[in-house]
């Protein structure tokens, strides 16, 4: 179904986020986008030993408090913490089609992805869910007027609950900065449940998340923060932050029943013009197609959902 072109490098500059705040006020401006400002291999050589450091033991992680942490986060920040992700059409050009796609955003939060997609690609049918009622309330307040059947927003803890709606079939699912905030034990469950909604053989997950040696990862490391799991830290507000490696990501999706279409580090230099700082951000960006070849590993279920019980 999808044709996966290689997209050309565009110019992108930002102050302290993935998006230049100035672009927010100019919605019709051309979004500028970087993904290879520096070499990840050179960054690895500059930070020898960081990826070799493993704690002798890790604390026992449970999900207790994580849902409440995100609920508190959205009540406190009122949806203003995460910048609007106006680069999505450049990171995932498959969305730019005149054909109407059924698109789901997993962990939509208060709309930093969905609102951009609704404006740029209004022809698609959208589903969006989150586990935080406060986030969904903020999102609903911002949905522009339109056909009532074009956007379906609902609460769902994808790692713990069965799908709460009538069965649907999706062309693609966006998983943007979601897995990094979840315990690793829930990742296979999340992928299984999302896979069950995708079209056989052609449905895809569009994935973007934090990469190892990102400036925030190095800040945790050099600050002596204890790892909760390998390359996983707890933020001050109680939420988790995991930093992915490419091999780890590919293996995770293969075991979950997906084949990689493309996968790479996106290395972005953000310049704070006020302080003169250059911040090196590392993201893992990929597209994974649902595989029905029977080679997806023992964790793959062919029909329906499987929750972690």
Beta strands, then each sheet from edge to edge (+ up, - down):
strand 1: 102-106
strand 2: 125-130
strand 3: 151-155
strand 4: 172-176
strand 5: 204-210
strand 6: 232-234
strand 7: 240-242
strand 8: 258-272
strand 9: 277-290
sheet 1: 3+ 2+ 1+ 4+ 5+ 9- 8+
sheet 2: 6+ 7-
end
